Amino acid sequence: LLSLLQKWALVTLSACSSLGCLSCLLGLVVAVGLTLGNQGRALLAPCALANMALAPVSRECPFDPTRVYVSP
């Protein structure tokens, strides 16, 4: 009885994990599709072209594609 219960618990947890993985994959596909669909313009939309030198450090441009993030 314990072995049967463990098998059903494993199947249930595997199904829940697979469902979570598929939903994350679907979200990633939608995000990549939207980004490629608008050619990445939405990522830099809040940035003002007049202040492009200050854009990476200002609050108007939260996304800085030129910065390299390094963790020690």
Secondary structure, DSSP 8 states (H G I E B T S, - for coil): -HHHHHHHHHHHHHHHHHHHHHHHHHHHHHHHHHHHHTTTTTTSTTS-STTTTTGGGSTT----TT------
